[in-house]
Amino acid sequence: MTTHTFHDHLRGAMLGGALGDAFGARLIDDEHPTELTAPGHGTAATQLACFTLEATIRVALTIGHYGHEDIDPYHHLRVAYLRWLHTQGVPVPGLETQQPTGWLAHAPEMSEVRVGEPTTSEALQSGEAGSFGKPINTYGDPGALLRSAPLAFWSPVISEVAYVAARAAALTHGHPDGHLPAAALAMIVQQAGLDQTLPEAVTAAITELSYWDGHQETVEELRTALELSLEPAAEHLVAKLGDAATATSCLGIAVYYALTAADVKSALRLAAAQSTATAGACGAILGALRGPKGLPADWLEALQLREVIEQLCADTPSEPSSDAPAEELTRRYGIRLPQEKSAKPAQAVPEVAAPEIPVTVDQEAVAAAKRDAEHRLRGIAARAGVSRRFLSLWTPAEHAWCLLDEDGQFQVFWQQDGVRSGVGRFTELTPAAVYLTAQLRENAHRLRRAPDEQLEDYEWPIQPLHTEPSLAHFTDKRLLKLAPGTELDHYGDYDRNVVYATGTPPEMRGGPQGVNGLPYRRLRLVGGQQLQVLHAVAKPAGNRPGGGWAYILPAPIGEMIRNRWLVELGDHDPSRAPIKPPLGIDQITTPE
């Protein structure tokens, strides 16, 4: 990839996203705009995207001066978002008397208070940093969507882009339906930047997402967008992708219009009619595909943040370099120059200008990061069909891929007969986890679990959603197929996926909370195919004996209804629901 090509795609994605966001913002004041006219200012989403790119530049400059290629980006990203919060006139917890470093926070355009991103503001003001293992909230709105697009250019490796973008979005959006669409957009933009067609880019993102917990809603939206794009264009089709109130539906609609619209202006007009976030995501995709020359020149002329974006893109290195960056560039981004670089130990921690968050070793955060990585790595191995005996975390084991924290480094290796091979050494956990993920996937065909190997709870291919009790609350788990006509029921909302045989008494249902005050729903399986589910029996909980037959669905109830696997029956009175065992159970002894 040439430098010109890299920057062409980068500029296109940044400018395209800003155009979509700015045109969408016009709808706030003008219900029927047809063109973007000056001043074409967008929402906080474009400002945050600029701060995301600034954070990646700071990481690259720090690497260039201090030689650390494994710097964890999340501190830089969170501090960048705190700089944005400062520009909006919002007090930053613990940093009220400090001024942010770097030119971007002092650019006049960035100090204009913009509409949007209440979830991001709330999360940042909390003083906490969200993570996979410690979600900061349960929000799935599109607030992290556009700001994640610049992370497409973090790496040419799609799994690295997915991890960095999802983890960065999880700083403020704790639900998978909030951070996985952000990762998906970054992956689609990345693949477009590698000259893939849009269908190829979306398919690659779907494949990568399938390894992640909670991917179902995002993957379903992307698949639906691809399928609908093959049908004759019709506005009513968009309704199948949702109402653009969530990150998943915003992404699906953005992809659909990027695939089907006649030109960029048409795509952004249609997307903006759904939401500003949808238009921003659509613009980022089209910009990455077409480059800046493929974007409407008259709209670019009207774009308020164009000069800021162009400067950031020009300052972004196309690839890591061992050469020290120019001092002027370094100072512009607030990176403190090493005083005596040659005298520093090879593994010294680099100093950065005016630390904007107190830098202390938070043992609880370190432990949480390890739990995050362990949860994700075990899940990846399980979904790839890798036997757990071939994966060892934090302690060495024979005939296994190992991840150890020793001698101040994270080391990944295959150990056999006491000999380590395929060794990777990293100063940070994130790149170590990415490296181990690649090894597990590449070698999955040699590490398969035996057909008779008993599965741990996390290894089952169908799992309760985060809104449901975990599999620890159930016993007698096995995969089954349910026949059309089977009736099931549920207490709760449509975002759940644990149902029961119709008429199961409340005291026989699992989980610690019970069903008091929750709406009751009766459901019927329809269509011409059997549905694979995970059968389980509820364990006793409190004064409830358990024993009810539970069925964990492969997707949320609402999604199953939209896709015509289930219909909701009209009777909402549980007292009139006789117990009906499932019809025609066909047991599957080995998970597929």
Secondary structure as the mmCIF struct_conf table of DSSP 4:
data_model
#
loop_
_struct_conf.conf_type_id
_struct_conf.id
_struct_conf.beg_label_comp_id
_struct_conf.beg_label_asym_id
_struct_conf.beg_label_seq_id
_struct_conf.end_label_comp_id
_struct_conf.end_label_asym_id
_struct_conf.end_label_seq_id
HELX_RH_AL_P HELX_RH_AL_P1 THR A 3 ASP A 29
BEND BEND1 GLU A 31 HIS A 32
BEND BEND2 GLU A 35 GLU A 35
BEND BEND3 ALA A 38 PRO A 39
STRN STRN1 GLY A 40 GLY A 40
HELX_RH_AL_P HELX_RH_AL_P2 ALA A 44 TYR A 66
TURN_TY1_P TURN_TY1_P1 GLU A 69 ASP A 70
HELX_RH_AL_P HELX_RH_AL_P3 PRO A 73 THR A 87
TURN_TY1_P TURN_TY1_P2 GLN A 88 GLY A 89
HELX_LH_PP_P HELX_LH_PP_P1 VAL A 90 VAL A 92
TURN_TY1_P TURN_TY1_P3 PRO A 93 GLY A 94
TURN_TY1_P TURN_TY1_P4 GLU A 96 THR A 97
HELX_LH_PP_P HELX_LH_PP_P2 GLN A 98 THR A 101
BEND BEND4 GLY A 102 TRP A 103
HELX_RH_3T_P HELX_RH_3T_P1 LEU A 104 HIS A 106
HELX_RH_3T_P HELX_RH_3T_P2 PRO A 108 SER A 111
BEND BEND5 GLU A 112 GLU A 112
BEND BEND6 VAL A 115 VAL A 115
HELX_RH_AL_P HELX_RH_AL_P4 PRO A 118 GLN A 125
TURN_TY1_P TURN_TY1_P5 SER A 126 GLY A 127
BEND BEND7 PHE A 132 LYS A 134
BEND BEND8 ILE A 136 ILE A 136
BEND BEND9 ASP A 141 ASP A 141
HELX_RH_3T_P HELX_RH_3T_P3 PRO A 142 ALA A 144
TURN_TY1_P TURN_TY1_P6 LEU A 145 LEU A 145
HELX_RH_3T_P HELX_RH_3T_P4 LEU A 146 PHE A 153
BEND BEND10 TRP A 154 TRP A 154
BEND BEND11 PRO A 156 VAL A 157
HELX_RH_AL_P HELX_RH_AL_P5 ILE A 158 ALA A 169
TURN_TY1_P TURN_TY1_P7 ALA A 170 THR A 172
BEND BEND12 HIS A 175 HIS A 175
HELX_RH_AL_P HELX_RH_AL_P6 PRO A 176 GLY A 193
TURN_TY1_P TURN_TY1_P8 LEU A 194 ASP A 195
HELX_RH_AL_P HELX_RH_AL_P7 LEU A 198 LEU A 209
TURN_TY1_P TURN_TY1_P9 SER A 210 TYR A 211
BEND BEND13 TRP A 212 TRP A 212
TURN_TY1_P TURN_TY1_P10 ASP A 213 GLY A 214
HELX_RH_AL_P HELX_RH_AL_P8 GLN A 216 SER A 229
TURN_TY1_P TURN_TY1_P11 LEU A 230 LEU A 230
BEND BEND14 GLU A 231 GLU A 231
HELX_LH_PP_P HELX_LH_PP_P3 PRO A 232 ALA A 233
HELX_RH_3T_P HELX_RH_3T_P5 GLU A 235 LEU A 241
BEND BEND15 ALA A 244 ALA A 244
BEND BEND16 THR A 246 THR A 246
HELX_RH_AL_P HELX_RH_AL_P9 ALA A 247 THR A 260
BEND BEND17 ALA A 262 ASP A 263
HELX_RH_AL_P HELX_RH_AL_P10 VAL A 264 GLN A 274
HELX_RH_AL_P HELX_RH_AL_P11 THR A 276 ARG A 290
HELX_RH_3T_P HELX_RH_3T_P6 PRO A 292 GLY A 294
BEND BEND18 LEU A 295 LEU A 295
HELX_RH_AL_P HELX_RH_AL_P12 ALA A 297 ALA A 302
STRN STRN2 LEU A 303 LEU A 303
TURN_TY1_P TURN_TY1_P12 GLN A 304 LEU A 305
HELX_RH_AL_P HELX_RH_AL_P13 ARG A 306 ASP A 315
BEND BEND19 THR A 316 THR A 316
BEND BEND20 SER A 318 GLU A 319
BEND BEND21 SER A 322 ASP A 323
HELX_LH_PP_P HELX_LH_PP_P4 ALA A 324 ALA A 326
HELX_RH_AL_P HELX_RH_AL_P14 GLU A 327 ARG A 332
TURN_TY1_P TURN_TY1_P13 TYR A 333 GLY A 334
HELX_LH_PP_P HELX_LH_PP_P5 ILE A 335 PRO A 338
BEND BEND22 GLN A 339 GLU A 340
HELX_RH_3T_P HELX_RH_3T_P7 LYS A 341 ALA A 343
BEND BEND23 LYS A 344 LYS A 344
TURN_TY1_P TURN_TY1_P14 ALA A 346 GLN A 347
HELX_LH_PP_P HELX_LH_PP_P6 ALA A 348 GLU A 351
BEND BEND24 ALA A 353 ALA A 354
BEND BEND25 GLU A 356 ILE A 357
HELX_RH_AL_P HELX_RH_AL_P15 GLN A 363 ARG A 383
TURN_TY1_P TURN_TY1_P15 ALA A 384 GLY A 385
STRN STRN3 VAL A 386 VAL A 386
HELX_RH_3T_P HELX_RH_3T_P8 ARG A 388 PHE A 390
STRN STRN4 LEU A 391 LEU A 393
BEND BEND26 TRP A 394 THR A 395
TURN_TY1_P TURN_TY1_P16 GLU A 398 HIS A 399
STRN STRN5 ALA A 400 GLU A 406
TURN_TY1_P TURN_TY1_P17 ASP A 407 GLY A 408
STRN STRN6 GLN A 409 GLN A 416
TURN_TY1_P TURN_TY1_P18 ASP A 417 GLY A 418
STRN STRN7 VAL A 419 PHE A 426
BEND BEND27 THR A 427 GLU A 428
HELX_RH_AL_P HELX_RH_AL_P16 LEU A 429 GLU A 442
TURN_TY1_P TURN_TY1_P19 ASN A 443 ASN A 443
HELX_RH_3T_P HELX_RH_3T_P9 ALA A 444 ARG A 446
BEND BEND28 LEU A 447 LEU A 447
STRN STRN8 ARG A 448 ARG A 448
HELX_LH_PP_P HELX_LH_PP_P7 ARG A 449 ALA A 450
TURN_TY1_P TURN_TY1_P20 PRO A 451 ASP A 452
HELX_LH_PP_P HELX_LH_PP_P8 GLU A 453 GLU A 456
HELX_RH_3T_P HELX_RH_3T_P10 ASP A 457 GLU A 459
BEND BEND29 TRP A 460 ILE A 462
TURN_TY1_P TURN_TY1_P21 HIS A 466 THR A 467
BEND BEND30 GLU A 468 GLU A 468
HELX_RH_3T_P HELX_RH_3T_P11 LEU A 471 HIS A 473
STRN STRN9 PHE A 474 LEU A 482
HELX_LH_PP_P HELX_LH_PP_P9 ALA A 483 ALA A 483
TURN_TY1_P TURN_TY1_P22 PRO A 484 GLY A 485
STRN STRN10 GLU A 487 TYR A 491
BEND BEND31 GLY A 492 GLY A 492
TURN_TY1_P TURN_TY1_P23 TYR A 494 ASP A 495
STRN STRN11 VAL A 498 ALA A 501
STRN STRN12 THR A 502 THR A 502
TURN_TY1_P TURN_TY1_P24 GLY A 503 GLY A 503
HELX_RH_3T_P HELX_RH_3T_P12 PRO A 506 MET A 508
BEND BEND32 ARG A 509 ARG A 509
BEND BEND33 GLY A 511 GLN A 513
TURN_TY1_P TURN_TY1_P25 ASN A 516 GLY A 517
HELX_LH_PP_P HELX_LH_PP_P10 LEU A 518 PRO A 519
STRN STRN13 TYR A 520 LEU A 525
BEND BEND34 GLY A 527 GLN A 529
STRN STRN14 LEU A 531 ALA A 538
HELX_LH_PP_P HELX_LH_PP_P11 LYS A 539 PRO A 540
STRN STRN15 ALA A 541 ALA A 541
TURN_TY1_P TURN_TY1_P26 GLY A 542 ASN A 543
STRN STRN16 ARG A 544 ARG A 544
STRN STRN17 TRP A 549 ILE A 552
BEND BEND35 PRO A 554 ALA A 555
HELX_RH_AL_P HELX_RH_AL_P17 ILE A 557 ARG A 562
TURN_TY1_P TURN_TY1_P27 ASN A 563 ARG A 564
BEND BEND36 TRP A 565 TRP A 565
STRN STRN18 LEU A 566 LEU A 569
BEND BEND37 GLY A 570 GLY A 570
HELX_RH_3T_P HELX_RH_3T_P13 PRO A 574 ARG A 576
STRN STRN19 LYS A 580 LYS A 580
HELX_LH_PP_P HELX_LH_PP_P12 PRO A 581 PRO A 582
BEND BEND38 LEU A 583 GLY A 584
STRN STRN20 ASP A 586 ILE A 588
BEND BEND39 THR A 589 THR A 590
#
